[in-house]
Amino acid sequence: MKSTSVAAVVAAAALSLSACAAGEAAPAADETASAAAAGQFPVTIEHAFGETTIDRAPERVATWGWGSTEAAISVGVFPVAVAEQVWTVGEDNLLPWVEQAYEEAGEELPVVLDDASGGEEVPYEQFAEAAPDLILAPYSGVTQEQYDLLSEIAPVVAYTGDPWTTEWDETIEITSEALGLADQGDQVLADVDEYLAGIKAEHPEFEGKTVAAIVDAPSEGLVYVYNSSDARAGFLEKLGFTTAPAVDELDPTQGKDFFYTLSYEELDKLESDVVVAYTYTEEEAEKLPDSKQLRALPAVKAGMVAQVVGQVPVSSVSPPTALSYDWPEGVPALAEELGKILG
C-alpha cells in the first residue's frame, strides 16, 4: 500500500479460521496462544533478501505493508503492531475488518505504526518500542537497507519476488508458514477458494472474458493500469476473467513494476472486454462512464465498466485479504456489478 498521491493510492488500490472475515468471529483470545504453540519450529523462509529462520513460536508479531496483518489473524495470531493505512482510514485507525477481528476476539488493539509515506519510510523507533520477535512484510516495498535495519530489531520475512507484487494467496501462505501454522493457512486458503469458486459458479458469464483494472487520474491526464503481475489481476482471474493481452503488451516496465501509466491519448490501445475501475468518491464514480477521455477505452465506450467506489471498498479488494475477501461492499458488490454488465 502506498500513500496519499494517486500513485500511492494505486498501490493500495497497489479467511473456518477465516471466520475472522466480515460478519464472523475471529479466534478467541485464549486460542491465539494455543495456535502459535501448536506450530512446528524452526521454520526457514526464503525471500528476496535471503532467508529468515524462526526458531520458536513468536509471541509478539509486527506486520508491515499489506495483507499480513489479516493473514496472521486468520490463523489465530494477533499482531502487536501493524502498519498504518492513512489513505483508507486515516491516521492511527485500523481497517474495519481488522478492528472487528480484535474486538470480537477480546484482544488488545495493536500499536499503529506511522506510515504516511506508504512504506517509503520505516518508523524504526516505533518498531523497536513495540519489541516484536518477528516482523512480517511479505507484501511490501521494503528495501535492502530497510530490511537490514529492521533485522536488527527482529527476524524479518520479506517478499519472494519484486516489491508489491506478492499474490494475495501467497501472502497468506508465507505468513502462516512463518508462524509455524502452514496447515491452518492451507485451510484459510481453501475457505477463500471455496468462496470465490462459488462466485465464479454463479457467474459463468465471467469465464474467459478479458479485463483491465485501472485507476483514472484526471488531474494528471493519465490512467494507472495494473499489469498481470499485480495481485488484483490474480484475484480477478480467480473469478474466471483473463487479464487482457493488451495490459501487458503496453507495459513499458515489462512486469518490473506492478502498474504503469497510459496517457489519455493512448487509451484506445487498451482493448479488453471489461474494465474494472477503482474510484474513491461518488462524484468521481458518477463522472467516469461519461468521461470524454476515458471513452477512448473500448470497454468504457461500450458501457462495459464496473466500479469499486470508496476508499474502504477499494481497499477491501486491492487486493483482497484473509479478512476482507467477503466484505459486503468489496468482492460481493464488484461481482454483482460485473454480473449486471456481462449478464
MIKOL-121521 format. One record per residue (C-alpha): residue in one letter; z, y, x. Coordinates in steps of 0.25 Angstrom, whole numbers, plus 5000, padded with zeros to 4 digits. Example, Ala and Ser with C-alpha at 12.3 -4.5 7.8 and 13.67 -1.06 7.14 Angstrom:
# MIKOL-121521
code|up|north|east
A|5031|4982|5049
S|5029|4996|5055
//
This chain:
# MIKOL-121521
code|up|north|east
M|5000|5000|5000
K|4996|5013|5005
S|5002|5026|5000
T|4998|5039|4994
S|4984|5043|4997
V|4973|5036|4989
A|4970|5027|5002
A|4985|5024|5002
V|4985|5021|4987
V|4973|5012|4989
A|4981|5003|4998
A|4991|5002|4987
A|4981|5001|4976
A|4979|4994|4994
L|5023|4936|4959
S|5038|4914|4946
L|5043|4921|4959
S|5032|4930|4955
A|5041|4933|4942
C|5044|4945|4951
A|5031|4950|4945
A|5031|4961|4934
G|5040|4958|4922
E|5046|4945|4929
A|5059|4943|4936
A|5060|4943|4951
P|5068|4933|4958
A|5083|4935|4957
A|5091|4941|4968
D|5098|4929|4972
E|5085|4921|4972
T|5080|4931|4983
A|5089|4926|4994
S|5087|4911|4990
A|5072|4913|4990
A|5072|4918|5004
A|5082|4908|5009
A|5072|4897|5004
G|5061|4902|5013
Q|5056|4894|5025
F|5058|4901|5038
P|5054|4904|5049
V|5041|4910|5044
T|5030|4916|5052
I|5019|4925|5046
E|5007|4929|5054
H|5001|4942|5051
A|4993|4953|5057
F|5003|4957|5068
G|5006|4943|5072
E|5017|4934|5065
T|5031|4936|5060
T|5041|4925|5059
I|5052|4926|5049
D|5064|4917|5054
R|5072|4917|5041
A|5072|4921|5027
P|5072|4937|5027
E|5084|4944|5020
R|5078|4958|5020
V|5063|4959|5018
A|5056|4972|5018
T|5041|4974|5014
W|5031|4984|5017
G|5017|4986|5011
W|5013|4980|4998
G|5016|4967|4991
S|5026|4960|5000
T|5038|4966|4992
E|5033|4959|4979
A|5029|4947|4987
A|5043|4945|4993
I|5050|4948|4979
S|5041|4937|4973
V|5047|4927|4982
G|5061|4932|4979
V|5063|4941|4991
F|5066|4955|4988
P|5063|4965|5000
V|5074|4975|5004
A|5064|4985|5008
V|5049|4988|5002
A|5038|4998|5005
E|5037|5010|4996
Q|5025|5011|4987
V|5024|5026|4986
W|5011|5027|4979
T|5015|5017|4968
V|5029|5020|4964
G|5033|5032|4973
E|5044|5033|4984
D|5055|5023|4984
N|5051|5016|4972
L|5047|5001|4970
L|5035|4995|4964
P|5039|4992|4949
W|5037|4977|4951
V|5045|4977|4964
E|5057|4985|4958
Q|5057|4976|4945
A|5058|4963|4954
Y|5070|4969|4962
E|5077|4973|4949
E|5075|4960|4942
A|5080|4952|4954
G|5092|4961|4955
E|5088|4965|4969
E|5092|4978|4976
L|5079|4986|4977
P|5073|4987|4991
V|5072|4999|5000
V|5059|5006|4998
L|5052|5009|5012
D|5045|5022|5013
D|5030|5020|5013
A|5024|5033|5009
S|5012|5031|5019
G|5009|5017|5013
G|5012|5009|5025
E|5007|5018|5035
E|5021|5022|5040
V|5032|5012|5040
P|5047|5016|5038
Y|5053|5008|5049
E|5067|5014|5048
Q|5067|5010|5033
F|5063|4996|5037
A|5074|4996|5047
E|5084|5001|5037
A|5080|4990|5027
A|5083|4980|5038
P|5073|4969|5034
D|5072|4956|5040
L|5057|4955|5036
I|5046|4965|5033
L|5035|4960|5025
A|5022|4968|5026
P|5010|4958|5023
Y|5002|4969|5014
S|5004|4982|5022
G|4998|4990|5033
V|5008|4989|5044
T|5002|4992|5057
Q|5005|4984|5070
E|5015|4995|5074
Q|5022|4995|5061
Y|5023|4980|5061
D|5029|4981|5075
L|5039|4991|5071
L|5043|4984|5058
S|5044|4971|5066
E|5056|4978|5074
I|5063|4978|5061
A|5060|4965|5055
P|5049|4954|5055
V|5036|4959|5048
V|5026|4952|5041
A|5013|4959|5040
Y|4999|4957|5034
T|4990|4946|5039
G|4977|4953|5039
D|4974|4968|5038
P|4983|4979|5033
W|4984|4980|5018
T|4975|4968|5015
T|4984|4957|5013
E|4981|4950|4999
W|4992|4951|4989
D|4994|4936|4989
E|4995|4935|5004
T|5006|4946|5003
I|5014|4936|4995
E|5011|4924|5004
I|5015|4932|5017
T|5027|4938|5010
S|5032|4925|5004
E|5029|4917|5017
A|5037|4927|5026
L|5049|4926|5016
G|5048|4911|5018
L|5044|4909|5003
A|5030|4905|5004
D|5031|4895|4993
Q|5037|4906|4984
G|5026|4915|4988
D|5016|4904|4984
Q|5022|4903|4970
V|5021|4918|4969
L|5006|4918|4972
A|5004|4906|4963
D|5010|4914|4952
V|5002|4926|4955
D|4989|4918|4956
E|4992|4911|4942
Y|4994|4925|4936
L|4981|4931|4942
A|4973|4918|4939
G|4978|4920|4924
I|4972|4934|4924
K|4959|4928|4930
A|4958|4917|4920
E|4960|4928|4909
H|4949|4936|4914
P|4937|4927|4918
E|4928|4939|4918
F|4934|4943|4931
E|4929|4931|4939
G|4918|4935|4949
K|4918|4950|4945
T|4917|4959|4957
V|4928|4970|4959
A|4930|4982|4967
A|4944|4988|4968
I|4945|5003|4970
V|4953|5016|4970
D|4946|5029|4967
A|4949|5041|4976
P|4942|5053|4969
S|4949|5063|4978
E|4943|5056|4990
G|4929|5054|4984
L|4930|5039|4986
V|4935|5025|4981
Y|4944|5015|4988
V|4939|5001|4988
Y|4948|4989|4990
N|4940|4978|4998
S|4941|4963|4997
S|4952|4962|5008
D|4961|4970|4999
A|4972|4963|4991
R|4967|4970|4978
A|4954|4963|4979
G|4960|4950|4981
F|4968|4951|4969
L|4956|4955|4960
E|4949|4943|4966
K|4961|4934|4961
L|4957|4939|4947
G|4943|4934|4948
F|4936|4946|4954
T|4927|4947|4966
T|4928|4959|4976
A|4915|4965|4974
P|4906|4963|4987
A|4903|4978|4988
V|4918|4980|4990
D|4918|4974|5004
E|4903|4977|5007
L|4907|4992|5006
D|4919|4991|5014
P|4918|4999|5027
T|4931|4993|5033
Q|4925|4979|5032
G|4938|4974|5026
K|4947|4980|5037
D|4954|4988|5026
F|4957|4984|5012
F|4950|4996|5006
Y|4939|5006|5009
T|4933|5019|5002
L|4920|5022|4996
S|4915|5036|4993
Y|4910|5038|4979
E|4896|5039|4984
E|4897|5024|4988
L|4904|5019|4975
D|4890|5013|4969
K|4891|5003|4981
L|4904|4997|4976
E|4898|4987|4966
S|4907|4978|4958
D|4909|4972|4944
V|4922|4979|4942
V|4931|4990|4949
V|4946|4990|4949
A|4951|5004|4951
Y|4965|5007|4955
T|4969|5021|4949
Y|4982|5028|4950
T|4983|5037|4938
E|4978|5036|4923
E|4970|5049|4926
E|4962|5042|4937
A|4960|5030|4929
E|4954|5038|4917
K|4944|5045|4926
L|4940|5033|4935
P|4930|5026|4925
D|4922|5039|4923
S|4923|5044|4937
K|4909|5048|4941
Q|4911|5044|4955
L|4917|5030|4952
R|4906|5027|4942
A|4898|5025|4955
L|4905|5012|4955
P|4896|5002|4948
A|4908|4995|4941
V|4914|5008|4937
K|4901|5013|4931
A|4900|5000|4923
G|4915|5002|4918
M|4920|4990|4926
V|4932|4997|4932
A|4947|4992|4930
Q|4958|5001|4934
V|4972|4999|4938
V|4979|5012|4935
G|4992|5018|4940
Q|5000|5017|4953
V|5009|5005|4949
P|4998|4997|4942
V|4989|4999|4954
S|5000|4995|4964
S|5002|4982|4956
V|4988|4977|4959
S|4986|4983|4972
P|4987|4972|4975
P|4996|4964|4966
T|5009|4959|4972
A|5018|4948|4969
L|5025|4956|4959
S|5014|4965|4953
Y|5003|4955|4950
D|5007|4955|4935
W|5011|4969|4934
P|5006|4973|4920
E|4999|4985|4924
G|4993|4979|4936
V|4985|4966|4937
P|4986|4963|4922
A|4981|4976|4918
L|4970|4976|4928
A|4965|4962|4923
E|4965|4967|4909
E|4957|4979|4913
L|4947|4971|4921
G|4946|4961|4909
K|4942|4973|4900
I|4931|4978|4908
L|4926|4964|4912
G|4928|4957|4899
//
